[in-house]
Amino acid sequence: MLTWLLTNRWLLRAIWLPWILLPYPLRKRATTAGLWALRSLKRPSGKPGQNEQPAPTPAKKLFTLSFWGVPRIVPEKYILTVDGRVDCPLSLSLDDLRDHPAVDRQVTLDCVGGLQNIITARGVSLAVLLERAEAMPDAATAIFHCADGYFTTHPVKDLLETEAYLAYAINGQETPAHGFPMRLVSPGKYGYKWAKWVVRIELVSGSPMGYWEQRGLPDRAWVGDLR
């Protein structure tokens, strides 16, 4: 029931309209209360104190949400741009990105509502891309722009400390619903920070907020923090 609720974009759109009309302070409080309520519906899995490596989520149980639908991207024409506060802007094709040394790790994606995917994601290190672009000293925040119009932001130091990367394959598959050609993998952060269909990384000074953060969801979005 919880999975259906949190992945049904038509239902979420219906909830979104009255929610977005609330004044920001009231919307922020309502959002926090709603998230705690959703999480209370999710029963803890496993045994307390269990130290074993969690098992990967079976393919049939992987959840995904595309609030505005899945954009159509032609892989052969895909270009990732890295610009803004950099000395050497980049324009990279999918083949260019695949030519970088691959990062291949098992990671955990936590939905802010309490769902969880444990997946293997393969891609390219963000630290490598930012080094190639020669990020300026005042490049404090990275804005991830997506093909569907979505955007989210991360402090650059968070991305580097958590070894974030851009994935082009999830569980060995290049699946548009899961963000192909490029999805941000941001360990320790909630899923709305794992931007899908990334087409541009813009480095800026200051601390702008992303789309959902401007509308009441936690800004830094560390897993466990619903403030």
Phi, psi and omega in degrees: 000314180296318178299315180298318181298316187276350180244004177270099187292334179290319176295317181294326176295322179295323178286326184299320187299304178294329180295317184288343180278348179290146172301147187307312181301319179290320179296321179297315180294318180296323180296313180299315179296319180295321180293319177297322179295317178298317182294332178291340178280343182269112179286138177300143178254155179079180181256142177305135179083002181289128185252002183289151176298126181297148181283145176301149178289128178302146184307320183289345182254002177294127178262153173207151178227126176240091189302323180253013183090171183266118181290152177269118181235128177274112185306322182292340181254001184292136176225131172258127179254135172238114186211198184092231183279067178224155177268341184223081181304146182244146169226108190240132174280172177297321177296321177301317182292321178292339180285345177286156173306132187277139168261129183222103186222154169276128184227161179246125177254116180255124172285143180298340179273354175117351177281163184211135169246134171248112191229166168253123182240132181243133181188212186234139183295134175291325179302320179295316181294318180292327176292318178297323181282350181056065179302137180286158181302330182268010178282087187272333188226141174253128175258123180261112180264136187243158185295339180267005180096351179287156173209149174217164185233152176219137167301134181302323181296327177295316181298318182287318183292329181265003181056048178295154179208170177257124183257138174250355177218133176245121184052039177079002183245142175262087191249117179306322182298335179259014171108359178302138015279331184221122176238136176289133171251113185238084184306136178086356180247155179293159188300331181290350174273347181273071187306134178259156177054045183293128179242345181208137171244114183252120178267132183223161169275166180082190186225064178293155179261155179277185186301301183287331178295323176294341185254007171125349178280157181305141185285301180290327171064035172294140180301128182102341180261113181250015182280000000 
